[in-house]
């Protein structure tokens, strides 16, 4: 094997390795089950304590000024977004006049509850408030 062949072979392998790595770090979907039922259960308790008074027990507020978190509002506002986007909006804007007053894990647990309520399937691993990981998870339409 000549030096030129060795260099070409190395470059080819390096390129393929990079492509494989890029594929591994590509977006994944909530359809794969990215949170646990236990996490969503903690999120339900936190939602009821911190969110239900405005957003409603059934994620449907009776106040026209407060966003629904289910049905068409969920489809239009959540599907196609990343978990990071919804986590950051929730953390940075809720509750009004007390933004960022909860632990990041609690905000994320609330997001998982909202996902579960809207029929997004759970899985075997808990989500952690790691921005880089959350940016890679796209919220899929649970209806298919």
Secondary structure, 3 states (H helix, E strand, C coil): CCHHHHHHHHHHHHHHHHHHHHHHCCCEEHHHCCCCHHHHHHHHHHHHHHCHHHHCCCCCCCCCCCCCCCHHHHHHHCCCCEHHHHHHHHHHHCCCCCCCCCCHHHHHHHHHHHHHHCCCCCCCCCCCCCHHHHCCEECCCCCC
